[in-house]
Amino acid sequence: MSDQPLKKQKLNQQPQRQPVQFPTDLPNQTEADYSASVDTILSGFWQSEKAQMRSLQIGSEQEFKNDNDLPLARIKRIMKSDEDVRMISAEAPIVFAKACELFVLELTIRSYAMSERLASKQFVREDIHEAIRATDTYDFLAGCLDEQLAQPPPPETKKKKKR
């Protein structure tokens, strides 16, 4: 018997993330005001995430493992790709998956704020690059994106309609 319906039921009971509210005047703000606005937005995001984690209703270890959006087996395989890693505890991929999820969410918030600041009509990879440049803690990503930006964007593929 599959635990898929049980997983969906449990996930539906979990509190949903609240959408992040951005000020409407981001493009008109000075650099200092913009930084303060982003800090306020991120502070609210982290408070919300902490509250959500504290109120997490997990009945068993298996339910906790199923509460991830990232594939745990793939994370474990990536962790084992390091020659120095011999064994990995059962909790490590779960914690790493949550950390990756939070990292992506914060980077997305910063990038979207940068997109709003630049008054872009579309959210593009250059917005992510600018958000990384503007954030000291993301300096380790700067070299990776420079290589990516030097390449042309992949062509968009159109899906063929079935007849």
DAMO-V201905 format. One line per field, one symbol per residue. burial: 1 if it has 24 or more other ideal C-beta (glycine too) atoms within 12 Angstrom, else 0. A space follows every 50 residues. Layout:
burial: ???
This chain:
burial: 00000000000000000001010001000000010011001100100110 00000000000001111101010011001000000000000011011100 01001111111111111100000010111111011000001000100000 0000000000000
